[in-house]
Amino acid sequence: MTAVANDTREQGATLVALEVENVKRLKVVRIRPDGSPMVVVGGDNEQGKSSLLDSIEMLLKGGRMPDVPVHRGQTDGRIYGELSNGLVIERNFSPAGTTLTLRRGKRGKPISRPQSVLDELLDEMAFDPLEFLGKKGTEQTEIMKRAIGLDFSDLEQERDEAFEERKIVNAKIKSLKGAIEESVRYDDAPAEEVSIAELAEQLKDAHEANAARGRLVQAVNNATRVREATELRVQQLRAELAAAETALAASRDVLTEAEQDLASAAEPVDIEPLQQQLQNAEVINRKVRANQQIDAQEFDLVDLEDKTRELTERLEDIEAEKAKRLAAARFPVEGLGFGPDGPTLDGLPFDQGRFELIVEDMGP
C-alpha cells in the first residue's frame, strides 16, 4: 500500500489531474482527485504503484529517468498533469527521446524553459511521495502530522521535562531507600541527645561541693589538733593558766563553729554515676543522631514518592491531551491514524493489509 500526497505544493500548487499512458508498467491511468489533499494508491506487489509514483516524479522533476520509460511493446508514452494554479504539464516519450511542454491553461502558449519553471515551483515541496516511502514509520508519522496541521511539540516538550524530572526523583528515592536500609536504628536510645554540657556542669558542681566539704573536714581536724595542743599546754603551763584558758576558750569557739558548719553541710556527692553517664553520653548521642537521620530520610522519602506520583499523573494528562487533539483532528483520508511505529489505515500499518488502486476513468 502506498499513500500519495496530492500536495505538490509550493505557493499553493496542487496536482488536480493526472493521466499516464504506456509508461513503465502502466497502460492507461487517469486520476482526478475529488478535492481531498491525499489520494491513497494501493495494491499488491508489481501492480504498478511505483510506476505511478515514478510517473509523477518524471512529470514534475524530470530526474531519474529510466533507460526504458515506455511500456513494453509500445513505442510512445505520455504523462499529463494539471496543477491548481492553472499550469498544464505534458511529458511525451518517443524513440527520439522525451519532450516537456508547460502551458498556462490547456490552450495557452508553451512556456520557455519549462523544467526551470517547474524546478523553481517545486524547489521546496511540502511532501515528496517517493521520499516519504523511504522513511521510517515514525518519520512518516511526523511528515503526515505536519501535512494535516497536527502539532504536539508543546506536549512533547512538557512530557520530556516531566519524564526527566521523574527520573531524577526516582533516583533520589532509590538512593534514600538504600541509605535507610543500610542504617541501624537503636531502640534503646532516647528521643533526644544527652546534654554533655549539663553532665559536665553537674560533675563540676559535685567536685566543688566535695572540695568545700574537704576544707570543712580539714578545719575540724585542725581545730581538734589546736584544742589538744592547748589542753596539753594548760597542763604543762599552769603558770600561764590565764592566757592558756583564754586561748582554750577561743579554740573551743572555733571548734564549735567548725562543727556547726560541718553539721549543716550537704552529704558527700557520689560522683561515680555522673562519671559513668559522661562516658556513655557520646555513645547514646550517636544512636540518637542515627535515629534522627533515619526519621528525616523517611520524611523526605514520603515527599519524593508524592512527587513521582504527581509527575506520573502529569504524564497521563499529557497523553490524554494528545489523544484528545488527535481525536479532534480532521484527517484527509477516512481511517487514517497513527500507531506507535508510524501511520496506519483502518488500524493497520501502511505496509500491511489489502488495498485497491484508486483510478477514475476520464473517458476516451
Phi, psi and omega in degrees: 000140180226132175260121182252121179285135172290345186286105164254036198279131165213118186063033173087006182286134181225139177284114186251352177203142180215132175228133180229129179228124173056048177239122180052238183277354186268136171268296178218125174223130176230126182230130173226098184304153183269017180107347178290144180284003181213138177242128180268123178247120183224169179155173178288173177299150177063026180260355176111007179298311181295325179296321179295316179294319178298326180296318177298317179300313181293323181296313189272318188254332179075357181274169177053044178290132176289159178298323180234087182285339185278143179303140182303133179092354180247160180254335183233151176220162185209138172232128184232137178214151176237136178256155183293343178273008176096352179286139177241126184243138176218125177241126181245146178239136178213171178304336181279347181134204182240147177231149181235129178237133179232126183231157170265092188091160184297328183252012180286165179286147177300138179270134179289155182048058186298322183293324178296320178297316180294319180298319179292321180294322186256017186300323181235062181300137180287338187207115178254109186298323180290320176296322179302318182295333181274356182278159172289164182302317181293326178289322175300321178301314181295320179298315182291325177299315179297322183296327182255006173083021177273129180228111178255014188300320181294319179291322180296320178295316179296320179296315180299318180296316179295320180297315180294320179295321178294324177300317180294316180297317180296324177295320177295320178299314180298317180295318181293320177298320178297319179295320179294317181295327181276349181279156179248124177263134181257107181290337182273000181274144176290171181287329181243156178290147175287136181279106178294325180297318179295318178297318179297321178295317178298319179296320178299315179299320180296317178299317181294319178297317180294323178295319178298316178298320179300322177294323177295318178299319179296322178297318177299314181298318179296318180297321179297317180294323178296317180297315181298319179294320181295315179300319178296321180293325178298317179294321183279328188239066180295339181291335181256033186302317184298314180291322182292319180296322177298315178296324179295317180299318180296317180294326177295321178297318179297317180297317180299315180297318180295320179293322178295317178298318180295321180295325182274349180288153179292159177291157179302140180271132177279107186272352183297316178299321179295320178297321179294319178297319180297321179293326183272349187300315183294323177297315179296318182294325176299319178296317180298315180296321178298317179295319179296323179295318178297318179301316180295320179294319179296323177296314178299323181299318179297315179299315182294321179295321175298320181296315182293329175294318178299317181294322178298318178296323179296318178299319179296320178296322179297313180298323179294319178296320177298316180297322179296315179295321180296321180292329181275350183290146177264107181276140182290339181233131179297133180092355181286140179202187181232129174256179181296337184250001179149186182296153178228159173227122185054038175083356182249144175301157183301331184269016179230166172091177180254137180218163181241148175286125184268112184225134178249126179285118183268005181087178182292000000 
